[in-house]
Amino acid sequence: MGNIFGATKYQLMKFKTQSLVCLSIIALNILISVTVTYIFPGSGISAGSSDLVVFIWIFIFGLLSFSPSFKFMLANAVSRRSLFWANIFSMAIIAAAWAVATTLLLSFIRKMHIQIVVLYTLLYKDNSTMGTVVWFLGVFSLLLVLGWFINMVYYRSSKRMAYAISSAPFILSGLLIILNQYTDGRLFESILKFIVRAMGFSGAIPNPYVGSLNMLLLTVIICGFNYLLIRKAQIKE
């Protein structure tokens, strides 16, 4: 348990610099938005999106969560299982902290009457604090473990396999387009209906809690694959 606690603390400290960079970008984004609002008062012109900036950086956090620290952890007698749980705990803390911080930031922006695009508000037509925090928690958790999964897949793959994996999305998208045409558009229609239900848009009022719950369920599933990937990962020079 001590190894897990120490590894969790190390993972959190590792992202301190990245978090400061992210906050700096958000601050700059707000400054630009204030300037635009001041120059064009009442015009409705917005500048940028703070939550999208966080989405990108959270995904980068996930991409950087494994390979930079894997060799260091094993060299310090931290087992693969302990590292797995340390990543889980550190990502849960990061997701929760950034969900609260982003919600508070957006609340501050609204009170300052700054014109800025907020994806959550656009999708769910809602500004409630609880709904925002819960939805961001689901999004950030999913982005973190997805970035972690992608990093481990490439880490475990040979160069040829890595090229194949990189090409797979383009090949898969082409096959889906062909299948969609073959089914007269029913394939994409079914996929869209599934996404709409999963994200909580099927009712008369969009429900962010349904969307967050399904994203957290997908997060748990991806974590299962991450455990399978990390348990036999070997150190690479």
C-alpha positions in Angstrom: 0.0 0.0 0.0 2.9 2.3 0.7 4.2 1.8 -2.8 0.8 2.7 -4.3 0.7 5.9 -2.1 4.2 6.9 -3.1 3.6 6.2 -6.8 0.3 8.1 -6.7 2.1 11.1 -5.1 4.8 10.9 -7.8 2.3 10.8 -10.6 0.5 13.8 -9.2 3.7 15.8 -8.8 4.7 14.9 -12.3 1.7 16.8 -13.7 2.3 19.9 -11.7 4.1 21.7 -14.5 1.6 20.6 -17.1 -1.3 21.9 -14.9 0.4 25.3 -14.6 0.9 25.5 -18.4 -2.8 24.6 -18.8 -3.9 27.3 -16.3 -1.7 29.9 -18.1 -3.4 29.1 -21.5 -6.8 29.4 -19.9 -5.8 32.7 -18.3 -4.6 34.0 -21.7 -7.9 32.8 -23.2 -9.9 34.7 -20.6 -7.8 37.8 -21.2 -8.5 37.6 -25.0 -12.2 37.1 -24.2 -12.2 40.2 -21.9 -10.5 42.2 -24.6 -13.0 41.1 -27.3 -16.0 41.8 -24.9 -14.6 45.3 -24.2 -13.9 46.2 -27.8 -17.2 44.8 -29.1 -19.7 45.4 -26.2 -23.1 43.8 -26.7 -22.1 42.2 -30.0 -22.3 38.6 -28.8 -18.9 37.9 -30.2 -17.1 35.2 -28.2 -13.4 34.3 -28.1 -12.3 30.7 -27.6 -13.4 28.1 -25.1 -11.9 27.4 -21.7 -13.4 23.9 -21.3 -12.1 22.7 -24.7 -8.6 23.8 -23.7 -8.9 21.7 -20.5 -10.2 18.7 -22.6 -7.0 18.8 -24.7 -4.7 19.1 -21.8 -6.4 16.3 -19.8 -6.0 14.0 -22.8 -2.3 15.0 -22.9 -2.0 14.1 -19.2 -3.3 10.7 -20.0 -0.8 10.3 -22.9 2.1 11.2 -20.5 0.9 9.0 -17.6 2.7 5.8 -18.4 5.9 5.6 -20.4 7.8 8.5 -18.8 7.5 7.0 -15.3 7.3 3.2 -16.0 11.0 2.5 -16.0 11.6 4.8 -12.9 8.8 3.0 -11.0 10.1 -0.5 -11.6 13.6 0.6 -10.7 12.3 1.7 -7.4 10.6 -1.6 -6.6 7.1 -0.4 -7.5 5.3 -3.4 -9.1 3.2 -3.1 -12.2 0.1 -3.7 -10.2 0.9 -0.9 -7.8 1.7 1.4 -10.7 -1.7 0.5 -12.2 -3.6 1.5 -9.1 -1.4 4.6 -8.6 -2.5 5.7 -12.1 -6.1 5.0 -11.2 -6.0 7.0 -8.0 -3.9 9.9 -9.5 -6.3 10.1 -12.5 -9.3 10.1 -10.2 -7.9 13.0 -8.2 -6.9 14.9 -11.3 -10.3 14.4 -12.9 -12.2 15.5 -9.8 -9.9 18.5 -9.2 -10.1 19.7 -12.7 -13.8 19.2 -12.9 -14.3 21.4 -9.8 -11.7 24.0 -11.0 -13.2 24.2 -14.5 -16.7 24.6 -13.1 -15.6 27.4 -10.8 -13.7 29.0 -13.6 -16.8 29.0 -15.9 -18.9 30.4 -13.0 -16.4 33.2 -12.7 -16.5 33.9 -16.4 -20.3 34.1 -16.4 -20.3 36.5 -13.5 -17.8 38.7 -15.3 -20.2 38.7 -18.4 -17.4 37.4 -20.6 -18.4 36.0 -23.9 -16.9 32.6 -24.3 -18.0 29.2 -25.8 -18.8 26.5 -23.3 -19.3 23.0 -24.7 -21.4 21.8 -21.8 -23.8 24.7 -22.0 -24.2 24.3 -25.8 -25.0 20.5 -25.4 -27.2 20.5 -22.3 -28.6 24.0 -22.1 -27.7 24.0 -18.5 -25.5 26.0 -16.1 -26.1 24.2 -12.8 -23.0 23.7 -10.8 -23.6 20.0 -9.9 -24.5 19.0 -13.4 -21.4 20.7 -14.7 -19.1 19.1 -12.2 -20.5 15.6 -12.7 -20.4 15.9 -16.5 -16.8 17.2 -16.5 -15.8 14.4 -14.1 -17.0 11.8 -16.6 -15.4 13.5 -19.6 -12.0 14.0 -17.8 -11.9 10.5 -16.5 -12.6 9.1 -19.9 -10.0 11.3 -21.6 -7.3 10.4 -19.0 -7.7 6.6 -19.3 -8.1 6.8 -23.1 -4.8 8.7 -23.3 -3.2 6.2 -21.0 -4.6 3.3 -23.1 -3.2 4.8 -26.3 0.2 5.4 -24.8 0.5 1.8 -23.6 -0.7 0.3 -26.9 2.0 2.1 -28.7 4.6 1.3 -26.0 3.8 -2.4 -26.2 3.8 -2.4 -30.1 6.7 -3.0 -32.5 7.4 -0.3 -35.1 5.4 -2.1 -37.8 2.5 -2.7 -35.4 2.6 1.0 -34.4 2.3 2.0 -38.1 -0.6 -0.5 -38.5 -2.4 0.9 -35.5 -1.9 4.5 -36.7 -3.4 3.5 -40.1 -6.3 1.6 -38.5 -8.7 4.6 -37.9 -8.5 5.6 -41.6 -9.1 2.1 -42.8 -11.9 1.6 -40.3 -13.6 4.9 -41.2 -13.5 3.9 -44.9 -15.1 0.5 -44.2 -17.8 2.2 -42.0 -18.6 4.6 -44.9 -18.9 1.6 -47.3 -21.1 -0.4 -44.9 -23.2 2.7 -44.2 -23.8 3.1 -48.0 -24.6 -0.6 -48.2 -27.2 -0.3 -45.5 -28.7 2.9 -47.0 -27.5 5.0 -44.1 -28.9 2.8 -41.3 -25.5 2.0 -39.8 -24.6 5.7 -39.1 -28.2 6.3 -38.0 -28.0 3.5 -35.4 -24.6 4.7 -34.2 -26.0 8.2 -33.8 -29.0 7.0 -31.9 -26.8 5.0 -29.6 -24.6 8.1 -28.9 -27.6 10.3 -28.3 -29.0 7.8 -25.7 -25.7 7.2 -24.1 -25.0 11.0 -23.7 -28.4 11.7 -22.2 -30.1 13.4 -25.2 -32.9 11.0 -25.7 -35.4 12.7 -23.4 -37.2 16.0 -23.8 -34.6 17.6 -21.5 -30.9 16.6 -22.0 -29.6 14.8 -18.9 -25.8 15.3 -18.2 -25.9 12.7 -15.4 -26.8 9.9 -17.8 -23.9 11.1 -20.1 -21.5 11.2 -17.2 -22.5 7.7 -15.9 -22.0 6.1 -19.3 -18.6 7.8 -19.7 -17.6 6.5 -16.3 -18.7 3.0 -17.3 -16.6 3.2 -20.5 -13.7 4.5 -18.3 -13.9 1.3 -16.1 -14.0 -0.9 -19.2 -10.9 0.8 -20.7 -9.1 0.5 -17.3 -9.7 -3.3 -17.6 -7.8 -3.3 -20.9 -5.1 -1.0 -19.4 -4.5 -3.6 -16.7 -4.0 -6.3 -19.3 -1.6 -4.1 -21.1 0.5 -3.1 -18.1 0.7 -6.5 -16.3 3.2 -7.8 -18.9 4.8 -4.6 -20.1 8.6 -4.8 -20.4 11.1 -2.1 -20.0 12.3 -0.5 -23.3 15.6 1.3 -23.6 
